[in-house]
């Protein structure tokens, strides 16, 4: 689950003591509001197709008309496929998001991440030594500004969010690096291996600590 998708995280304190366990979940309010609009819209658009299917199954006159003019069913079928694809895919994506959650556990030098979706759980583990460092990322959205601390992994999809707050102080960031035994990295390191190589070398006339918002 991407850091940008995570809206809620517990515990909210930034003590950074080990062992640590974080429960993370995406925002659900906006998805519920969208579903309240999309689901009735989908039902209203697909209802005529349902009535047609019932007619074909139960009324001989409708079946005979369809058999006499089979070409008329082709555009109806295409329209049905179009609406199912247009509305079904985003609804499934939102239902997927509603069921998503993540648990992050850090004990000793081991990091365990469990992702859950639709009742299925998948866990992967790694050592703290497999991470490159800790990045402080500032994310700006319509909801405001959010500060994040992220364990940066060489494989971008395995980078792990460990703190979110309206503001993070230098003392809190330094405490996290000491407790986890990892160096601090620029936010640009979150962009992947290529970006980290560019940052590590530096650009002429520019500082290495480049900010990035993903």
N, C-alpha and C positions, 0 to 999 in steps of 0.2 A: 504494500500500500504506500503510495507516494506521500511525502510529508505534506504537500499542499492539500491533500484530501483529508488529513487528520484535523478535526476541529476540537475534539474533547480529549483530555488526557488527565489521568489520575495516577498518583497523587500530584497535586498542583504545586507543592512546595519544591524549592530548589536546593535541598540539603546535600544532594549528591553523595549520600552514604551508601556503602555496599554491605550486604547484597541489596539490590534494587529491583523493583517490579513496577512496570508501567502498563496501564490499560489505556488503549487508544481506540477512538472511533471517529468516523466522519460525521459531518453535520447532517442532521436528519430533518430539521424543520423545513428547509427550502425544498427538499425532495418530496416531503409529504404534500406541501402546497402545490407543487407541480403535478404530482400524481392525482390530486383532487380535480385538476383541470383535464389532464390527459385521459384518465380512465373513462369518465363520462363521454368525452369527445370520441374516443375509440368505440365505445358501445353504440353511440348514436350513428356513427359512420358505418359500422359493420352490421347494424340491425337489418337493413334491407337485404343484405346477402343472406342473413340467417333466415328471413322470411322466404326468400327464394329457395333456399335449400330445403326448408320444411315443405314448401309447395311441390318441389320435385320428388320428395320422398312420399308424400301422402296424397297428392292429387293427380289423377291420370291425365286430366286436360293439360296441366302444366307440363307433364312429362312428354305428352304427344306433341305439344307446341315446340318444345326444345328439340325433339327428335326430327321434326319437320324443318326446323331452321337451326341446325347446330352451329352455324357461323355466329349466331347472336350470343352464344355462350363465351366465345373467345374474349371479346372486350370486357365482359363481366368478370371473367377469371383474371384477366390482367389487372383490372381495377382492384379486385380483392387482394391480389398479391402486392400491389403497390401500397395499399393502405396498411396491410399487415406489416410490411417492411418499414414503412414510414413511422408508424406508431408503436409497433411491437418492439423494435430494437431499443429505442430510448426507454420504454417502460421496463424492459428486462434489465437494462443497465442501471436504472434507478433502484429496482428491487435488489440487484446485486449489491449496490452501495449500501442500502439499508441493512443488509445482513452482514456487512463486513465489520470486523473488529481485529485488533492486533494486541498481543501481549508481548512485552519485551522484558526479559529477565537477565540481569547481570549479576553473576555470583562468582567470586574469585576472579579468574581471568577468562570466564566463558560468557558469551552472549547468546541467548536463545530467543528466537523470534517465532511466534506462532500466529499465523494469519487464519482467520475463520471467514467463510463465506458460504451461504446456503447450508449451514450446519456441518460443513466439512472443514477440517483443520489440517494445516500443513505447517510443519516446524522445520526450521533450519538452525544450525548452531555454528558458531565460530569463536575463535579466541579474540581477545582484545588486541592481541598483536597482529591480527589479520587486517585491522583497520589502520588507515593512514594517519588519522588524527581526528580532531574535533573542530568543526566549522561553526562560526556564528553567522547565521543568515537572518537578514531582515526582509520580511515579506510584506508587501503593501497590497491592499485590496480595498474594495468598497466598504468593507467592515472596519477598516483602520489599519494600523501597523502592528505586526506581530513579530516578536523576536524568537528565534529558534536556535537550539543547539543540536547539531547532527553529527553522529559518528560517521565519518567518511570512509567508505569501503571502495577498493579498487573497482569492483563491479557496482556501477551506479545504483542499480535496483536494490542492492543490499545495504545501502546507507540507511542508518537508523536514527529516527528522531528521538531525542531523550529529554527535551525540555521545550516548553512554549510559555511565553509570558509577554505581557504588554511592554516589558522592558527588562533587559538583562544587564547587570553591572559588570564591570571588569573583574571585581572580586568573585562574583558567582562563576564567571567563565573560567577564571584561573583555578578556582576550587575544583571545577569539573575536570580540568586537565590533570591536576595533581592526584585526585582520587582515582581516576581511570588510567593514569600513567601514559597519557597520549599527548602529543604536541598539538598546539593550536594551528589551524590552517585557515587560509583565506576562503571566503565564501565561494570564490570562483572554482575551488577544488570540487565543488558539488556538480560541476558540469561534466566531469568524467576525466579519463586519463589524459586526453589531449589538452584539455584546459589546464590540468595540473602541471603538465610539462611546460606549457607556456608561462604559467605563473611562476614556477620554480626558476626558470631562466630569467624572467623579467623582461620587460619591454623598454626600449630606449626612452629615457625621459619620463618613465611612469613607475610608480611604486608597485611592489609585488603584491601587496594586499589589496586585491581587486574585489569589490563587492559584486554579488550576483544574487538575483532573486529568481527562483525557479517557479 
